[in-house]
Amino acid sequence: MSTSEPPFRWRSIALPALAPTLLFSIGEGAIIPIIPIAANNLGATLAIAGLVAGILTIGELFGNIPSGWLIARVGERPAMIGASALSIVGLVICVIAPNPVALGFGVLLVGLATAVFALARHAFMTSFVPIAYRARALSTLGGTFRLGYFIGPFLTAVIINLTGTASSAFWIHIVMCLSAAIMLITLPDPTATFGSVRTVRLAGRTMREGEALVEQESAGLFRTIYNSRNVLTRLGVGAALIGALRASRQVVLPLWAVSIGISEPNTAVIIGIAGAVDFALFYASGQIMDRFGRLWSALPSMIGLGVGHLVLSFTHDLNSNVTWFIGVAMFLSLANGIGSGILMTLGADLADKSNPAPFLGAWRFTGNLGGAGAPLIVAGVTAVASLSVAVATLGVLGLLGAGVIARYLPRFSPRPERGSAGTGA
């Protein structure tokens, strides 16, 4: 960056990046606890309801593939506006859905839109935040995302109490997406606020640094996965299992609440409080990684997620099952919060410093692949056995993932030197 540029001001990214992210995240946090409940209300079995909820993560997985190409051609801000519009379309379908199939299609569109929005805001930060501030900006962005997941479920509880219907929670996300889009449309062009930004030439086109980054992450994805198979078939398996255990909470907790008879507003409140625990730990996780090494964050997190799932699986028919549910929900959020940012940090550790983007795209896809697989495991095992067996299966996978991490993380990502910088949240 040119030395003639004015000093970076944190408030300069508040409206163009953090505020729209918070609005979008509040909306997503509002609907996640309610998707399986809405599917169940439309006549879906627990297995089908779990599948419908998991379609959100599946949509994000497949949306990640073309997102980089799209953002590089239309720009970060138009991509976020378009993602908000697509999400509104999907949410309207969810509101009027007459059956679980229609609901699942609406959720798929929301998942695709979420992938585009998330990658576009990452590209925006890369383009407009100087590199000296970028890690802290990305960490703040991650915290903003978790704050939305904390606020959203409480709004859901209020709306359900006022309307008496679970599907009314989808209107929260509609309002938030519309607000985010209006904010992005009415704001001045970012270059008017930030001044000239660094551009690069890629594939015969001139583009901003962030746009080039996400384009490189998406281009040749499967070729990069093959070329990086040595690490992806070892430590990458651990990353996929981290993604799976994290995604499973979004499906398992609402399904479990349905199966033991917790009311819809109370489910939203419990998940919202759990989100507060997760949100409170995102910075502490980075401190642990930087001071003691990545293993001290990743391993306790995976052990905790695995043990939490296993404990929950044995409590379904207990008289105190609601108390156990609340306790395990908080424990799972604690375990997840300890591992906040671990996948991004490991990706940065492992990537080629001269050309990190291709590997980062392959690494993110690996983690998302695990996240998309978890709901399928929940739905499949629930269909042939029970929800308790499905949750126990994920618990076992979590402990296996902890073993993979303990075996390969020290080999591929040794403990950093004291005082080295971490990467984001």
C-alpha positions in Angstrom: 0.0 0.0 0.0 1.2 3.5 -0.7 2.6 5.5 2.1 0.5 8.5 1.0 -2.7 6.7 2.1 -4.4 8.1 5.3 -4.0 6.0 8.5 -6.4 3.1 8.7 -9.5 3.8 10.9 -11.4 0.9 12.4 -14.7 2.7 12.1 -14.2 2.9 8.3 -15.1 -0.8 8.0 -18.0 -0.7 10.4 -20.7 0.2 7.9 -19.5 -1.4 4.6 -18.4 -4.7 6.2 -19.2 -5.3 9.8 -22.8 -3.9 10.0 -24.1 -5.9 6.9 -22.4 -9.0 8.3 -24.0 -8.6 11.7 -27.4 -8.1 10.1 -27.0 -11.2 7.8 -25.7 -13.3 10.7 -28.5 -12.3 13.0 -31.0 -13.5 10.4 -29.1 -16.7 9.9 -28.8 -17.3 13.6 -32.6 -16.7 13.9 -33.5 -19.5 11.4 -31.0 -22.2 12.3 -32.7 -23.4 15.4 -36.1 -23.4 13.7 -35.5 -25.2 10.4 -35.9 -28.7 11.7 -38.9 -27.6 13.8 -40.5 -26.1 10.8 -39.9 -29.3 8.8 -41.3 -31.4 11.7 -44.4 -29.1 11.7 -44.9 -29.8 8.0 -45.0 -33.6 8.7 -41.4 -34.6 8.4 -40.0 -37.4 10.5 -37.0 -36.6 12.7 -34.6 -38.0 10.0 -36.1 -35.9 7.2 -36.2 -32.8 9.5 -32.5 -33.4 10.1 -31.8 -33.7 6.4 -33.7 -30.5 5.7 -31.7 -28.6 8.3 -28.5 -30.0 6.9 -29.3 -28.7 3.4 -28.2 -25.3 4.6 -24.7 -26.6 5.1 -24.8 -28.5 1.9 -25.8 -25.4 0.0 -22.9 -23.5 1.5 -20.5 -26.3 0.4 -21.6 -26.2 -3.2 -22.0 -22.4 -3.2 -18.3 -22.0 -2.3 -17.2 -23.5 -5.7 -18.5 -20.8 -8.0 -18.5 -17.9 -5.5 -14.9 -16.9 -6.1 -15.4 -16.8 -9.9 -18.6 -14.7 -9.4 -17.1 -12.2 -6.9 -14.1 -11.6 -9.1 -16.4 -10.6 -12.0 -19.1 -8.5 -10.2 -17.2 -7.2 -7.2 -17.5 -7.7 -3.5 -20.3 -5.3 -2.7 -22.6 -6.4 -5.7 -22.0 -10.0 -4.7 -23.2 -9.3 -1.1 -26.3 -7.5 -2.4 -27.1 -10.3 -4.8 -26.6 -12.9 -2.1 -29.0 -11.0 0.2 -31.6 -11.0 -2.6 -31.2 -14.7 -3.3 -31.5 -15.4 0.4 -34.8 -13.5 0.5 -36.1 -15.6 -2.4 -35.2 -18.8 -0.5 -36.7 -17.5 2.7 -40.0 -16.6 1.1 -40.2 -20.1 -0.2 -39.6 -21.4 3.3 -42.4 -19.2 4.6 -45.0 -20.5 2.1 -43.6 -24.0 1.8 -46.5 -26.6 1.9 -44.2 -29.6 2.5 -40.7 -30.5 3.6 -39.5 -30.8 0.0 -40.3 -27.1 -0.7 -38.9 -26.1 2.6 -35.6 -27.9 1.7 -35.4 -26.1 -1.6 -35.8 -22.7 0.1 -33.1 -23.7 2.6 -30.8 -24.7 -0.2 -31.1 -21.2 -1.8 -30.3 -19.7 1.6 -27.2 -21.9 1.9 -26.0 -20.9 -1.6 -26.5 -17.3 -0.8 -24.7 -17.6 2.5 -21.6 -19.0 0.8 -21.5 -16.0 -1.6 -22.0 -13.5 1.1 -19.4 -15.0 3.4 -16.7 -15.1 0.7 -17.5 -11.6 -0.6 -17.1 -10.1 2.9 -13.8 -11.9 3.2 -12.7 -10.5 -0.1 -13.8 -7.1 0.9 -11.6 -7.2 4.0 -8.6 -8.4 1.9 -9.1 -5.6 -0.6 -9.6 -2.6 1.7 -7.9 -3.4 5.0 -4.1 -2.9 5.1 -2.2 -6.1 5.7 -0.9 -4.8 9.1 -4.5 -4.7 10.4 -5.9 -7.6 8.4 -5.6 -10.4 10.9 -7.4 -8.3 13.6 -10.0 -7.3 11.1 -10.8 -10.9 10.1 -10.9 -11.8 13.8 -13.4 -9.0 14.4 -15.4 -10.2 11.4 -15.5 -13.7 12.9 -16.6 -12.2 16.2 -19.4 -10.3 14.4 -20.6 -13.5 12.9 -20.8 -15.2 16.3 -22.5 -12.1 17.8 -25.3 -12.5 15.2 -25.6 -16.2 16.1 -26.1 -15.1 19.7 -28.7 -12.4 19.0 -30.7 -14.2 16.3 -32.3 -17.0 18.4 -33.6 -14.5 21.0 -35.4 -12.6 18.3 -36.8 -16.0 17.2 -38.1 -16.7 20.7 -39.8 -13.3 20.8 -41.4 -13.6 17.3 -42.7 -17.1 18.0 -44.2 -15.9 21.3 -46.0 -13.1 19.4 -47.2 -15.1 16.4 -47.4 -18.6 17.7 -45.8 -20.1 14.6 -42.2 -21.3 14.1 -42.2 -20.3 10.4 -42.6 -16.7 11.3 -38.9 -16.7 12.3 -38.0 -16.8 8.6 -39.3 -13.2 8.4 -36.5 -12.1 10.7 -33.9 -13.2 8.2 -35.9 -11.6 5.4 -35.9 -8.2 7.2 -32.2 -8.6 8.0 -31.2 -9.4 4.4 -33.3 -6.5 3.1 -31.7 -4.2 5.6 -28.2 -5.4 4.7 -28.9 -4.9 1.0 -30.3 -1.4 1.5 -27.3 -0.5 3.6 -24.9 -1.8 0.9 -26.8 -0.1 -1.9 -27.0 3.3 -0.2 -23.4 3.5 1.0 -20.9 5.3 -1.2 -18.4 3.4 -3.3 -15.8 1.9 -1.0 -13.0 3.7 -2.9 -14.5 7.0 -1.8 -13.9 6.0 1.8 -10.7 4.0 1.6 -9.0 5.7 -1.3 -7.1 3.8 -4.0 -6.5 0.1 -3.2 -4.0 -2.4 -4.5 -5.0 -4.1 -7.7 -3.4 -7.1 -9.4 -3.5 -8.6 -12.9 -5.1 -12.1 -13.1 -6.2 -14.0 -16.2 -5.9 -10.9 -18.3 -8.1 -8.8 -16.0 -7.3 -6.1 -13.4 -9.0 -6.7 -10.1 -8.8 -5.8 -6.4 -6.6 -7.9 -4.2 -9.5 -9.6 -2.4 -11.3 -10.4 -5.7 -8.1 -12.0 -7.0 -7.7 -14.0 -3.8 -11.1 -15.6 -4.0 -10.7 -16.2 -7.7 -7.5 -18.1 -7.1 -9.1 -20.1 -4.3 -11.8 -21.3 -6.6 -9.9 -21.9 -9.8 -8.6 -25.4 -10.2 -10.0 -26.5 -6.8 -10.0 -30.2 -7.5 -6.6 -30.1 -9.0 -5.3 -28.4 -5.9 -7.0 -31.0 -3.7 -5.2 -33.7 -5.6 -1.8 -31.9 -5.5 -2.2 -31.4 -1.7 -3.4 -34.9 -1.0 -0.5 -35.6 1.3 -1.8 -33.2 3.9 -5.5 -33.3 3.1 -5.7 -37.1 3.5 -4.0 -36.8 6.9 -4.5 -33.6 8.8 -7.3 -32.7 6.3 -9.4 -35.6 7.7 -9.1 -34.0 11.1 -10.3 -30.7 9.6 -13.2 -32.4 7.9 -14.2 -33.9 11.3 -13.9 -30.6 13.0 -16.3 -29.2 10.4 -18.6 -32.2 10.9 -18.8 -31.8 14.7 -19.4 -28.1 14.4 -22.2 -28.4 11.8 -23.8 -31.3 13.7 -24.7 -29.0 16.6 -26.9 -26.9 14.4 -28.9 -30.0 13.5 -28.7 -32.1 16.6 -29.7 -29.5 19.2 -33.0 -28.4 17.5 -33.8 -32.0 16.7 -33.2 -33.2 20.2 -35.3 -30.4 21.6 -38.2 -31.5 19.3 -37.8 -35.1 20.3 -37.9 -34.4 24.1 -40.8 -31.9 23.8 -39.1 -28.6 24.5 -41.3 -25.7 23.2 -40.1 -23.7 20.2 -39.4 -20.4 22.0 -37.5 -22.2 24.8 -35.4 -24.1 22.2 -34.5 -20.8 20.6 -33.5 -19.2 23.9 -31.4 -22.2 25.0 -29.5 -22.2 21.7 -29.1 -18.4 21.9 -27.5 -18.6 25.4 -25.2 -21.4 24.0 -24.3 -19.0 21.2 -23.3 -16.4 23.9 -20.8 -18.9 25.3 -19.4 -19.5 21.8 -19.2 -15.8 21.1 -17.4 -15.1 24.4 -14.5 -17.4 23.6 -13.5 -16.4 20.1 -10.7 -14.1 21.2 -9.5 -16.5 23.9 -9.0 -19.2 21.3 -6.6 -17.1 19.4 -4.6 -16.3 22.5 -4.3 -20.0 23.3 -3.2 -20.8 19.7 -0.6 -18.1 19.7 0.8 -18.7 23.2 0.7 -22.4 23.5 0.4 -23.7 19.9 -2.5 -24.9 17.7 -2.8 -28.3 19.3 -3.9 -26.8 22.6 -6.9 -25.3 20.9 -7.8 -28.0 18.4 -7.4 -31.1 20.6 -9.5 -29.9 23.7 -12.1 -28.6 21.3 -12.5 -31.9 19.5 -12.4 -34.0 22.7 -15.1 -31.7 24.2 -17.3 -31.9 21.1 -17.0 -35.7 21.0 -17.6 -36.2 24.7 -20.6 -33.8 24.6 -22.3 -35.7 21.8 -21.7 -39.0 23.6 -23.1 -37.7 26.9 -26.2 -36.3 25.1 -26.9 -39.6 23.4 -27.5 -41.3 26.7 -29.9 -38.8 28.2 -32.9 -38.9 25.9 -35.2 -41.0 28.1 -34.1 -39.7 31.5 -36.5 -37.8 33.6 -34.0 -34.9 33.7 -33.5 -34.9 30.0 -34.2 -31.2 29.6 -31.6 -30.3 32.2 -29.1 -32.6 30.5 -29.9 -31.0 27.2 -29.3 -27.5 28.5 -26.0 -28.5 30.1 -24.7 -30.3 27.1 -25.7 -27.4 24.8 -23.6 -25.1 26.9 -20.7 -27.6 27.1 -20.7 -28.1 23.3 -20.6 -24.3 22.8 -17.7 -24.1 25.3 -15.8 -26.8 23.4 -16.5 -25.1 20.0 -15.5 -21.7 21.3 -12.1 -23.0 22.5 -11.5 -24.0 18.9 -12.7 -20.8 17.3 -10.5 -19.9 14.2 -8.6 -23.2 14.2 -9.4 -24.1 10.6 -8.5 -20.6 9.3 -5.3 -20.6 11.3 -4.2 -24.0 10.2 -4.9 -23.2 6.6 -2.7 -20.1 6.9 0.0 -22.2 8.6 0.0 -24.8 5.9 -0.4 -22.7 2.7 2.4 -21.8 0.4 3.4 -18.3 1.6 4.2 -17.2 -2.0 0.8 -18.3 -3.4 -1.5 -19.3 -0.5 -4.9 -18.9 -2.2 -5.2 -22.2 -4.0 -4.5 -24.3 -0.9 -6.7 -22.1 1.3 -9.6 -22.8 -1.1 -8.9 -26.6 -1.0 -8.5 -26.5 2.8 -11.8 -24.6 3.3 -13.6 -27.0 0.9 -12.3 -30.0 3.0 -13.7 -28.5 6.2 -17.0 -27.7 4.5 -17.2 -31.2 3.1 -17.2 -32.5 6.7 -19.8 -29.9 7.7 -22.0 -31.0 4.8 -21.6 -34.7 5.7 -22.6 -34.4 9.3 -26.3 -33.7 8.7 -26.4 -36.6 6.2 -25.0 -38.9 9.0 -27.6 -37.6 11.4 -30.5 -38.2 9.0 -29.3 -41.6 7.8 -28.5 -43.1 11.2 -31.7 -41.6 12.7 -33.7 -43.2 9.8 -32.3 -46.7 10.4 -31.8 -46.6 14.2 -32.6 -43.5 16.3 -31.5 -40.0 17.0 -29.6 -41.1 20.1 -27.6 -43.6 18.0 -26.9 -40.8 15.4 -25.7 -38.5 18.1 -23.5 -41.2 19.6 -22.0 -41.9 16.1 -21.0 -38.3 15.8 -19.5 -38.4 19.3 -17.3 -41.4 18.3 -16.3 -39.5 15.1 -15.3 -36.6 17.3 -13.0 -38.7 19.4 -11.5 -40.3 16.2 -11.0 -36.7 14.9 -9.1 -35.9 18.1 -6.8 -38.8 17.5 -6.1 -37.7 13.9 -5.4 -34.2 15.2 -3.1 -35.4 17.9 -1.2 -37.6 15.4 -0.8 -35.2 12.5 -1.1 -31.6 13.7 2.4 -31.5 15.3 3.8 -33.0 12.1 2.3 -30.6 9.6 1.8 -27.4 11.8 4.5 -27.4 14.6 4.2 -25.0 17.5 4.9 -21.5 16.3 7.7 -19.5 17.8 6.7 -17.3 20.8 5.6 -13.9 19.6 4.5 -15.1 16.1 1.3 -13.7 14.8 -1.9 -15.7 14.5 -4.5 -15.5 11.8 -8.0 -14.5 12.4 -10.9 -16.1 14.1 
